[in-house]
Amino acid sequence: MPTVETPIWQHDVWDALRASGVQQVAYVPDAGHSHAIREAIATPDITDIVLTTEEEGVGVVAGAWLGGQRAALLMQSSGVGNCINMFSLLDSCRFPFLTLVTMRGEYAEFNPWQGPMGRATEEALQLMGITVLRVDTPDDVAETVSAAADAAFLAGERVAVLIGQRLIGRKIWKKDNK
């Protein structure tokens, strides 16, 4: 099986998280976040928290802040729907919040189940008081993630960076012939 090289933009995501002082990374496993997840696991001064569902990550990020640490939640757009009720905690308690959301239901999506939440993600986040930034080109990733981290950790904002499906690339599923 050929080795797939990690795209530069995924390195930029990790570098921006590190530069912003993130000490905890909460996530549900996702190919679009695979580099950041691997790095979080491998980095001794980062606490990586694998979640069973995305809404747990909202509590992890809030708890990290209460404990004096910066945290980021990595999830797919389908997970945003799982978090809607928990987002009220962020607004009510004025917690800073940073999430990076890989999009589904957009470019070359093969799974119709991903479409509805993919189309609703941005508006759902905005309705819950979360500022939405979006990246669709590799050149914009580092600056956008860095700006989002500053808005969250320095200004106390709640910010989501949507990473467009076109940037992530076409998902290809092959039927197992075994």
Number of C-alpha atoms within 10 A of each C-alpha: 3 4 5 6 6 10 13 12 18 19 16 21 21 21 16 21 24 14 11 20 14 21 20 22 26 25 25 19 15 13 12 22 22 14 19 21 23 12 16 21 16 12 12 10 11 17 16 20 18 17 17 11 13 23 20 19 26 25 17 19 25 21 15 18 17 11 9 9 15 24 31 25 25 29 26 26 27 23 20 21 17 14 18 16 10 16 21 14 14 20 16 8 9 13 21 23 28 30 28 23 23 24 29 28 21 16 15 13 17 15 10 9 12 17 17 14 19 21 16 15 22 21 12 16 20 14 11 16 16 22 19 17 16 18 20 14 13 15 12 13 23 21 14 18 29 19 16 28 31 16 18 23 22 11 11 15 22 26 26 26 24 23 25 21 22 17 18 21 12 13 15 9 7 6 6 5 4 3
